[in-house]
Amino acid sequence: MLLRSRINKGYGLNYIVQECRQQNISREQVLEVVAQLDVDWFQQALLLYQKKYGQSAITEYKDKLKRMAYLQRRGFSSEQIQFAINHLE
């Protein structure tokens, strides 16, 4: 339930693993459940990015860094972040 809840709230795998580690749930257990759920993390990153920023274009490099940091704090990998940002450009 914890995994589904966090995925639906827009968190990435890295964040979920860290939160589960705090609750004494091993990384292997988390990855096993995630494999059963068949989550597309690239799509999740894109959906979160669109929800937060809509279709607004990146005007400055500083703005791009801010958006990348937001997705990283939410637990997405650099490949997933690049996919989400470049998909809308």
Order of alpha helices (4+ residues) and beta strands (2+ residues): alpha-alpha-alpha-alpha-alpha-alpha
